[in-house]
Amino acid sequence: MAKHEERPESNFVEHVPCEKCGSSDAGGLYDDGHVHCFSCGHFVPGEGEATEATATRAPPAVPRAGLLEGGLAQALTTRGIRKETCAKFSYLVGRDRSGKAVQIATYRDRSGAVVAQKLRYADKSFTWTGTPKGVALFGEHLWAGGGKKIVVTEGEIDCLSVSHIQNDKWPVVSLPNGAQAAAKSIAKSLEFLDTFDQVILFFDNDEVGQEAAKEAAAVLPPGKALIANLNAKYKDANDALKAGDSEAISQAIWNAKPYHPDGLVSLSDLRDELLKPVEWGLPYWDDRLTKATYGRRMGEVVGIGAGTGIGKTDWIMQQVAFDVMELKLPVGLIFLEQQPKETGQRLAGKIDGVRYHVPDSGADPDKMMETVDKIAPFVTLYDSFGQTDWDVVKAKIRYMAHSLDTKVFYLDHLTALADTEDEKGSLEQIMKELAGLANELKVWILFVSHLTTPEGKPHEEGGRVMIRHFKGSRAIGFWSYFMFGLERNQQADDDEVKQTTTFRILKDRYTGQSTGNTYLYGYDFDLGRLIQKAPEDYHPEPISREDF
């Protein structure tokens, strides 16, 4: 009589793969834990049983004393993960001792014995049973032979997701305790991981996950760690799998970049980037400025400063109108001292040549709304409600960049975000983070800065704008790629002088060659637009020492 037939008290549960002949479903799992293969006859004892043939083999993934019993391998349909993958990793579905449904991640020690289970509940909370101290990486026992590459994920579900898209053929494991203990978990399994030529750290696509990947990489021997970067629209590997984008997971693995401590890179790593042709950046509305700066490049932050009522808002709104009408660029407008209603009116007015924001404009509401509807898909405004907290604004920028594909941002003004008790210190920190944000998100950000009162002629009377006049000038001057200043003498006796704005390039980090360039603008009151003005058409008042 066959061994499984000697157990009238046991009941068949489901078909499982056979570890001996490789059949995907010939094995029969019984409720006492034993397995019998109906194809080759291979037998795996149940709880508490051993035979001469099995005395030295690693214990199966059947729960041991003190752990939950009765869990079954099932497809995780909402996660897009097949049953066979769950069975391979002993990731089960069952109930805890109170009867609540749980997912059970089976953990083993270095010998392969089941020592702990991580129980995951529907609300995403989790707890441990057994003895989690000293557990190996999830799935480590499956890849004891080492090899060329192994992928390490932040959590069990991502581990299953990666294995799923690889048809369960290639090594992948998971951290047992997430990003917060990544370096410690890698250190515990260092001997195991060192049997692989490359260790690909595929953590969550957020700040915590990416920082944890760097910390974990630093634990591994030099040259062994690579960091995978998933498409920015996905949070993690399972997020991509649920979206049906297995290719994004594969690309993240195969395009993983070698880890270099402290941001160090070799020229060989930059080969592809170096070979790309140097291209013009996005144009400004003023072609003179485009030619001088070679345009606007993603990752840059640009500062602009002017006295009160000089025309910086007009200049910015004209640039925004150009971006949405001519370039069809998604823009984010973070105007902390201007109501969204006025912003919308000003923007539509720049496009239509009508000053919709003033009472006597003679505006046609239908025409205005026609323009608003045309540009609405490209414009996102931040209605601050007096909220000028930098962390909030930073989160809004991240959201617009990731979720709305916003490429260009206008922040008016930087000074409003500063801590009044430590304006200088907080501006320095904000500028550092703003520059890092632009580089990280690959966006272009123009910010407005308030100016300090100059020693001589006020800026409102045509006093020249200099870098040192920017509030927080040390940090702004350090982190900005370009800095612009606008000047106009509002109190001039001569109407031509009064209505002429000087646009001055104060800093050019890109080439340095445009620093000091000046451009003149007049103002068309009928259209509400700035117009380019040639130097020969302008006769300013003589410059005196007090201008500086």
Wavefront OBJ file of the C-alpha trace (Angstrom):
o trace
v 0.000 0.000 0.000
v 1.316 3.481 -0.842
v 2.428 5.636 2.049
v -0.239 8.235 1.540
v -2.868 5.491 1.625
v -1.784 4.449 5.142
v -3.240 7.692 6.538
v -7.015 7.388 6.529
v -7.163 10.386 8.883
v -5.557 12.777 6.345
v -7.487 14.652 3.680
v -6.377 15.841 0.250
v -5.998 19.665 0.093
v -4.640 20.574 -3.355
v -2.236 19.728 -6.163
v 1.278 21.163 -5.731
v 4.574 20.974 -7.672
v 6.810 17.947 -7.096
v 10.309 18.829 -5.915
v 11.764 15.625 -7.372
v 10.335 15.118 -10.861
v 9.515 18.794 -11.483
v 5.840 18.255 -12.296
v 3.858 21.446 -11.748
v 0.782 19.767 -10.296
v 1.330 16.014 -9.766
v 2.071 16.441 -6.058
v -0.805 16.030 -3.624
v -0.743 18.104 -0.427
v -2.695 16.628 2.521
v -3.987 18.411 5.609
v -1.444 16.662 7.895
v 1.335 18.230 5.843
v 2.552 15.231 3.872
v 2.992 15.353 0.106
v 2.715 12.457 -2.340
v 3.565 12.733 -6.045
v 1.155 10.752 -8.200
v 3.619 10.875 -11.103
v 6.918 9.638 -9.645
v 5.798 8.446 -6.211
v 8.052 10.877 -4.310
v 6.977 11.221 -0.679
v 7.497 14.108 1.751
v 6.561 13.344 5.381
v 4.125 15.475 7.321
v 4.407 17.067 10.717
v 6.749 15.241 13.085
v 7.611 12.455 10.607
v 10.984 11.545 9.162
v 12.392 8.738 7.069
v 15.897 7.638 6.257
v 15.560 9.252 2.885
v 14.432 12.584 4.268
v 16.459 12.814 7.496
v 19.040 15.121 5.952
v 16.888 17.202 3.609
v 15.872 20.774 4.492
v 12.503 20.901 6.199
v 9.601 21.635 3.864
v 7.560 24.828 4.105
v 4.957 23.036 6.250
v 4.378 25.021 9.451
v 6.241 23.775 12.534
v 5.129 23.829 16.157
v 4.277 27.287 17.418
v 3.470 28.638 13.956
v 0.176 28.940 12.117
v -1.089 25.862 10.340
v -3.383 25.386 7.415
v -2.136 28.087 5.096
v -2.372 27.375 1.370
v -0.606 28.753 -1.675
v -3.072 30.712 -3.784
v -2.892 33.181 -6.631
v -2.877 36.795 -5.398
v -5.259 38.024 -8.060
v -5.427 41.636 -6.903
v -1.630 41.733 -7.010
v -1.331 39.992 -10.369
v 0.789 37.152 -8.927
v 0.179 33.521 -9.927
v -0.229 30.614 -7.538
v 2.974 28.841 -8.657
v 5.104 31.816 -7.604
v 3.471 31.922 -4.170
v 3.992 28.170 -3.768
v 7.671 28.433 -4.671
v 8.278 31.022 -1.949
v 5.818 29.485 0.559
v 3.771 32.662 0.573
v 0.438 31.396 1.858
v -3.103 32.508 2.565
v -4.708 31.418 5.842
v -6.177 32.611 9.139
v -4.566 33.748 12.339
v -5.494 32.313 15.744
v -8.399 34.764 16.034
v -9.813 33.670 12.687
v -8.791 36.779 10.694
v -7.706 36.231 7.100
v -3.984 36.791 6.633
v -1.240 36.373 4.088
v 1.653 34.360 5.480
v 5.250 34.917 4.388
v 7.259 31.882 5.487
v 10.743 32.634 6.840
v 13.615 30.215 7.427
v 16.913 30.253 9.230
v 20.305 29.555 7.665
v 19.715 25.794 7.750
v 16.467 26.117 5.840
v 14.178 25.360 8.770
v 10.922 27.285 9.061
v 11.345 29.513 12.103
v 8.975 32.449 11.615
v 6.018 33.785 9.682
v 5.229 37.383 8.820
v 1.450 37.836 8.871
v 0.076 40.563 6.620
v -3.483 41.772 7.161
v -5.942 43.412 4.766
v -5.250 46.855 6.274
v -1.526 46.369 5.388
v -0.507 45.974 9.042
v 1.659 43.012 9.892
v 2.968 40.996 12.808
v 5.360 38.082 13.359
v 4.870 34.592 14.751
v 7.625 32.206 15.669
v 11.172 33.480 16.119
v 11.904 36.255 13.607
v 15.258 37.108 15.160
v 18.000 35.861 12.898
v 15.786 35.022 9.898
v 17.419 34.998 6.492
v 16.246 37.049 3.542
v 12.827 35.973 2.299
v 13.415 33.297 -0.333
v 17.141 32.947 0.415
v 16.916 29.135 0.764
v 15.840 28.837 -2.881
v 19.128 30.148 -4.303
v 21.815 28.518 -2.181
v 24.078 27.879 -5.163
v 24.941 31.496 -5.894
v 25.153 32.789 -9.453
v 25.632 35.830 -11.634
v 22.843 38.134 -10.415
v 20.360 38.313 -7.579
v 17.635 40.925 -7.040
v 16.843 42.163 -3.519
v 13.481 43.887 -3.047
v 12.162 45.929 -0.153
v 9.184 43.660 0.588
v 7.806 40.177 -0.025
v 5.098 41.236 -2.500
v 7.690 42.976 -4.685
v 9.880 39.863 -4.470
v 6.988 37.734 -5.740
v 6.265 40.322 -8.453
v 9.825 40.221 -9.786
v 9.864 36.420 -9.679
v 6.497 36.324 -11.452
v 7.715 38.301 -14.464
v 10.888 36.151 -14.564
v 8.845 32.910 -14.594
v 10.371 32.009 -11.225
v 13.696 31.126 -12.874
v 16.103 33.788 -11.602
v 17.238 34.593 -8.054
v 15.225 37.184 -6.152
v 14.838 37.699 -2.395
v 13.316 40.283 -0.075
v 14.320 42.158 3.028
v 12.502 40.806 6.094
v 11.985 44.176 7.787
v 11.731 46.743 5.001
v 13.770 49.817 4.241
v 14.328 50.850 7.867
v 16.559 47.839 8.485
v 17.917 47.346 4.961
v 21.601 47.743 5.760
v 21.334 45.459 8.809
v 19.512 42.738 6.817
v 22.077 42.903 4.003
v 24.892 42.629 6.555
v 23.334 39.498 8.099
v 23.125 37.825 4.682
v 26.448 39.139 3.398
v 28.025 35.692 3.087
v 25.089 34.466 1.005
v 24.950 37.569 -1.206
v 28.680 37.435 -1.811
v 28.162 34.170 -3.755
v 26.628 36.282 -6.524
v 28.607 38.457 -8.930
v 26.062 41.269 -8.784
v 23.451 42.250 -6.182
v 20.685 44.423 -7.644
v 18.898 46.494 -4.990
v 15.350 47.047 -6.259
v 13.715 49.093 -3.495
v 10.611 51.288 -3.474
v 10.638 54.274 -5.797
v 10.483 56.899 -3.050
v 12.970 58.920 -1.049
v 13.055 56.429 1.847
v 13.547 53.442 -0.438
v 16.272 55.046 -2.547
v 18.182 56.234 0.505
v 17.921 52.743 2.019
v 19.297 51.281 -1.224
v 22.380 53.492 -0.940
v 22.902 52.519 2.703
v 22.525 48.823 1.868
v 24.851 49.113 -1.131
v 27.561 50.545 1.083
v 27.553 47.306 3.130
v 28.320 45.103 0.113
v 31.840 44.607 -1.271
v 32.962 47.328 -3.696
v 31.676 46.833 -7.218
v 29.023 44.260 -6.279
v 25.981 46.475 -5.687
v 23.753 47.928 -8.403
v 20.697 50.116 -7.778
v 17.579 49.681 -9.910
v 15.521 52.749 -10.794
v 11.916 52.021 -11.701
v 9.906 54.277 -14.002
v 8.897 57.280 -11.895
v 5.166 56.695 -12.394
v 5.311 53.457 -10.359
v 5.825 53.232 -6.607
v 7.282 49.740 -6.639
v 7.571 46.531 -8.659
v 4.069 45.343 -7.802
v 2.620 48.698 -8.798
v 4.138 48.178 -12.265
v 2.950 44.559 -12.395
v -0.641 45.519 -11.564
v -0.489 48.094 -14.357
v 0.491 45.328 -16.786
v 3.922 46.881 -17.319
v 6.256 43.924 -16.786
v 8.686 45.590 -19.188
v 9.236 48.428 -16.697
v 10.365 45.878 -14.097
v 12.694 44.126 -16.527
v 14.188 47.412 -17.697
v 14.782 48.546 -14.123
v 16.716 45.340 -13.427
v 18.756 45.240 -16.611
v 19.509 48.959 -16.537
v 20.480 49.000 -12.873
v 23.418 51.340 -12.260
v 26.537 50.436 -10.292
v 26.598 52.031 -6.866
v 29.309 54.585 -6.283
v 29.641 56.027 -2.780
v 29.202 59.743 -2.232
v 27.792 60.283 -5.719
v 31.001 59.280 -7.479
v 30.676 58.166 -11.099
v 33.198 57.088 -13.669
v 33.400 58.518 -17.157
v 32.601 55.083 -18.551
v 29.242 55.225 -16.734
v 28.537 58.488 -18.558
v 29.446 57.205 -22.000
v 25.905 57.239 -23.382
v 25.226 60.682 -21.924
v 28.473 62.091 -23.287
v 27.654 60.893 -26.790
v 24.283 62.640 -26.864
v 24.389 65.786 -29.023
v 24.243 69.062 -27.124
v 20.843 70.582 -27.818
v 19.237 73.960 -27.296
v 17.051 74.277 -24.244
v 13.466 75.469 -24.200
v 13.159 78.991 -25.632
v 12.183 82.141 -23.768
v 9.498 84.402 -25.165
v 12.267 86.923 -25.852
v 14.449 85.391 -28.573
v 17.341 87.634 -27.538
v 17.441 85.915 -24.160
v 17.208 82.455 -25.767
v 20.232 83.175 -27.958
v 22.254 84.512 -25.038
v 21.518 81.603 -22.655
v 21.033 78.733 -25.139
v 17.562 78.337 -23.688
v 16.216 76.634 -20.573
v 17.365 73.157 -19.506
v 15.590 70.712 -17.230
v 17.190 70.574 -13.792
v 17.946 74.295 -13.655
v 16.687 76.843 -11.138
v 16.561 80.472 -12.216
v 16.124 83.491 -9.957
v 14.595 86.852 -10.846
v 14.489 89.957 -8.676
v 13.095 93.456 -8.959
v 11.707 96.257 -6.883
v 7.978 96.643 -6.279
v 5.928 97.434 -9.375
v 8.840 97.179 -11.798
v 7.176 94.624 -14.087
v 8.475 91.209 -13.047
v 4.929 89.806 -12.860
v 4.257 91.068 -16.400
v 7.468 89.448 -17.605
v 6.679 86.139 -15.913
v 3.083 86.013 -17.142
v 4.277 86.708 -20.673
v 6.675 83.763 -20.350
v 3.912 81.498 -19.016
v 1.648 82.502 -21.920
v 4.438 81.600 -24.336
v 4.973 78.227 -22.655
v 1.346 77.128 -22.833
v 0.396 78.635 -26.196
v 3.552 78.165 -28.248
v 5.275 75.218 -26.554
v 2.186 73.418 -25.163
v 4.086 72.831 -21.924
v 2.365 71.781 -18.681
v 3.194 74.539 -16.186
v 2.787 74.808 -12.426
v 2.065 78.262 -10.977
v 2.805 78.747 -7.291
v 1.955 82.391 -6.664
v 1.834 82.894 -2.926
v 0.646 86.510 -2.957
v -1.720 86.468 -5.924
v -5.186 84.979 -6.057
v -5.715 82.249 -8.683
v -8.534 84.347 -10.162
v -6.171 87.233 -10.896
v -3.535 84.846 -12.237
v -6.036 83.345 -14.655
v -7.175 86.786 -15.810
v -3.609 88.011 -16.312
v -2.618 84.893 -18.236
v -5.625 84.985 -20.550
v -5.024 88.703 -21.002
v -1.448 88.217 -22.147
v -2.694 85.785 -24.786
v -5.631 87.874 -25.981
v -3.970 91.272 -25.666
v -6.602 92.443 -23.177
v -6.012 93.517 -19.573
v -8.765 91.329 -18.115
v -7.580 91.975 -14.551
v -8.356 95.724 -14.559
v -11.883 97.213 -14.294
v -11.858 99.375 -17.441
v -10.518 96.759 -19.850
v -13.736 96.476 -21.844
v -13.271 92.732 -21.657
v -15.484 90.222 -23.427
v -16.145 87.464 -20.826
v -16.933 84.910 -23.523
v -13.637 85.599 -25.274
v -11.752 85.328 -21.998
v -13.359 81.989 -21.133
v -12.685 80.670 -24.619
v -8.984 81.325 -24.016
v -9.108 79.924 -20.490
v -10.670 76.689 -21.770
v -7.951 76.454 -24.419
v -5.061 76.697 -21.960
v -6.667 74.951 -18.974
v -5.165 71.492 -19.749
v -1.676 72.973 -19.474
v -1.993 75.063 -16.312
v -2.112 73.981 -12.661
v -2.345 76.677 -9.989
v -1.632 76.370 -6.279
v -4.334 78.053 -4.219
v -2.304 78.636 -1.091
v -5.007 80.081 1.196
v -2.162 81.852 3.011
v -0.236 78.574 3.361
v 3.439 79.339 2.831
v 5.042 76.295 4.395
v 7.978 75.082 2.279
v 7.339 71.389 2.965
v 3.776 71.803 1.658
v 4.932 73.638 -1.464
v 7.646 71.043 -2.060
v 5.041 68.263 -1.886
v 2.853 70.123 -4.421
v 5.786 70.388 -6.839
v 6.515 66.671 -6.481
v 2.874 65.805 -7.124
v 2.592 68.009 -10.208
v 5.841 66.638 -11.640
v 5.000 62.978 -11.037
v 1.241 62.897 -11.516
v 0.580 65.755 -13.958
v 3.842 65.592 -15.915
v 4.485 69.268 -15.189
v 7.843 70.343 -16.635
v 8.059 74.062 -15.847
v 7.343 75.794 -12.528
v 7.015 79.434 -11.505
v 7.370 80.255 -7.804
v 6.476 83.776 -6.666
v 7.988 84.342 -4.275
v 10.764 82.501 -2.491
v 11.007 84.941 0.370
v 7.451 84.171 1.518
v 8.560 80.625 2.371
v 11.305 81.735 4.754
v 11.095 81.373 8.516
v 10.712 84.904 9.874
v 12.792 84.022 12.924
v 15.715 82.853 10.798
v 15.173 84.224 7.300
v 18.767 83.827 6.152
v 19.210 80.274 7.452
v 15.860 79.036 6.169
v 16.385 80.591 2.710
v 19.722 78.814 2.438
v 18.086 75.470 3.230
v 15.129 76.101 0.892
v 17.420 77.029 -1.990
v 19.485 73.896 -1.483
v 16.367 71.729 -1.516
v 14.831 73.624 -4.449
v 17.930 73.030 -6.571
v 17.966 69.360 -5.562
v 14.280 69.053 -6.412
v 14.759 70.497 -9.904
v 17.605 68.069 -10.573
v 15.750 65.086 -9.134
v 12.486 65.719 -10.992
v 14.188 66.990 -14.157
v 12.109 70.161 -14.233
v 12.852 73.860 -14.769
v 11.988 76.240 -11.928
v 11.921 80.041 -12.026
v 11.588 81.738 -8.650
v 11.088 85.333 -7.618
v 13.157 86.783 -4.796
v 12.504 89.958 -2.871
v 15.354 92.422 -2.720
v 16.977 94.218 0.181
v 16.991 98.011 0.201
v 20.106 99.272 -1.626
v 22.457 101.808 -0.127
v 21.874 104.367 -2.888
v 18.970 104.909 -5.260
v 15.939 102.672 -4.534
v 15.134 99.965 -7.064
v 11.773 101.660 -7.679
v 13.677 104.701 -8.865
v 15.907 102.826 -11.268
v 18.609 101.666 -8.829
v 20.684 98.891 -10.386
v 19.883 95.333 -9.224
v 22.857 93.300 -8.033
v 23.194 89.754 -6.743
v 23.926 90.963 -3.228
v 20.506 92.662 -3.144
v 18.680 89.306 -3.301
v 17.456 88.174 0.110
v 19.436 85.033 0.866
v 21.874 86.096 -1.858
v 24.655 83.749 -0.764
v 22.543 80.613 -1.264
v 20.638 81.999 -4.242
v 23.854 82.974 -5.970
v 25.360 79.556 -5.277
v 22.480 77.325 -6.407
v 20.969 79.347 -9.275
v 21.991 78.603 -12.843
v 20.874 82.047 -13.999
v 19.908 85.213 -12.137
v 17.998 88.089 -13.699
v 17.274 91.592 -12.464
v 14.650 94.088 -13.659
v 15.063 97.844 -13.276
v 12.796 100.818 -14.020
v 12.600 104.351 -12.728
v 8.937 104.808 -11.853
v 9.604 108.372 -10.700
v 11.394 109.627 -13.802
v 10.253 112.937 -15.278
v 10.711 111.588 -18.788
v 7.816 109.321 -19.840
v 10.091 107.232 -22.052
v 12.391 106.491 -19.126
v 9.437 105.854 -16.810
v 7.999 103.250 -19.189
v 11.246 101.468 -20.085
v 12.357 98.370 -18.180
v 15.939 97.138 -18.196
v 16.348 93.350 -18.008
v 19.814 92.426 -16.768
v 21.534 88.995 -16.727
v 23.336 88.902 -13.380
v 24.652 85.343 -13.487
v 25.196 82.723 -16.205
v 26.537 79.458 -14.790
v 26.057 77.615 -18.086
v 28.673 79.473 -20.128
v 29.298 82.722 -18.288
v 29.255 84.588 -21.586
v 25.881 86.285 -21.158
v 26.573 87.750 -17.699
v 26.123 91.518 -17.907
v 23.877 91.447 -20.983
v 20.963 93.889 -20.830
v 17.718 94.011 -22.808
v 15.134 96.769 -22.921
v 11.358 96.479 -22.777
v 8.639 98.975 -23.405
v 4.981 98.453 -22.512
v 1.972 98.398 -24.813
v -0.920 99.592 -22.637
v -3.517 98.680 -25.253
v -2.404 95.026 -25.366
v -1.060 94.760 -21.820
v 2.209 93.279 -23.100
v 5.903 93.963 -22.821
v 7.553 94.693 -26.154
v 11.196 94.396 -27.143
v 12.971 97.714 -27.403
v 16.225 98.388 -29.235
v 19.006 100.196 -27.348
v 19.257 102.866 -30.017
v 15.644 103.784 -29.417
v 16.203 104.488 -25.741
v 17.884 107.489 -24.154
v 18.144 106.924 -20.413
v 19.134 109.334 -17.720
v 22.857 109.439 -16.984
v 24.096 106.817 -14.510
v 25.415 108.168 -11.205
v 27.204 106.522 -8.249
v 23.996 106.290 -6.254
v 22.583 103.881 -8.862
v 24.860 101.245 -7.351
l 1 2 3 4 5 6 7 8 9 10 11 12 13 14 15 16 17 18 19 20 21 22 23 24 25 26 27 28 29 30 31 32 33 34 35 36 37 38 39 40 41 42 43 44 45 46 47 48 49 50 51 52 53 54 55 56 57 58 59 60 61 62 63 64 65 66 67 68 69 70 71 72 73 74 75 76 77 78 79 80 81 82 83 84 85 86 87 88 89 90 91 92 93 94 95 96 97 98 99 100 101 102 103 104 105 106 107 108 109 110 111 112 113 114 115 116 117 118 119 120 121 122 123 124 125 126 127 128 129 130 131 132 133 134 135 136 137 138 139 140 141 142 143 144 145 146 147 148 149 150 151 152 153 154 155 156 157 158 159 160 161 162 163 164 165 166 167 168 169 170 171 172 173 174 175 176 177 178 179 180 181 182 183 184 185 186 187 188 189 190 191 192 193 194 195 196 197 198 199 200 201 202 203 204 205 206 207 208 209 210 211 212 213 214 215 216 217 218 219 220 221 222 223 224 225 226 227 228 229 230 231 232 233 234 235 236 237 238 239 240 241 242 243 244 245 246 247 248 249 250 251 252 253 254 255 256 257 258 259 260 261 262 263 264 265 266 267 268 269 270 271 272 273 274 275 276 277 278 279 280 281 282 283 284 285 286 287 288 289 290 291 292 293 294 295 296 297 298 299 300 301 302 303 304 305 306 307 308 309 310 311 312 313 314 315 316 317 318 319 320 321 322 323 324 325 326 327 328 329 330 331 332 333 334 335 336 337 338 339 340 341 342 343 344 345 346 347 348 349 350 351 352 353 354 355 356 357 358 359 360 361 362 363 364 365 366 367 368 369 370 371 372 373 374 375 376 377 378 379 380 381 382 383 384 385 386 387 388 389 390 391 392 393 394 395 396 397 398 399 400 401 402 403 404 405 406 407 408 409 410 411 412 413 414 415 416 417 418 419 420 421 422 423 424 425 426 427 428 429 430 431 432 433 434 435 436 437 438 439 440 441 442 443 444 445 446 447 448 449 450 451 452 453 454 455 456 457 458 459 460 461 462 463 464 465 466 467 468 469 470 471 472 473 474 475 476 477 478 479 480 481 482 483 484 485 486 487 488 489 490 491 492 493 494 495 496 497 498 499 500 501 502 503 504 505 506 507 508 509 510 511 512 513 514 515 516 517 518 519 520 521 522 523 524 525 526 527 528 529 530 531 532 533 534 535 536 537 538 539 540 541 542 543 544 545 546 547 548
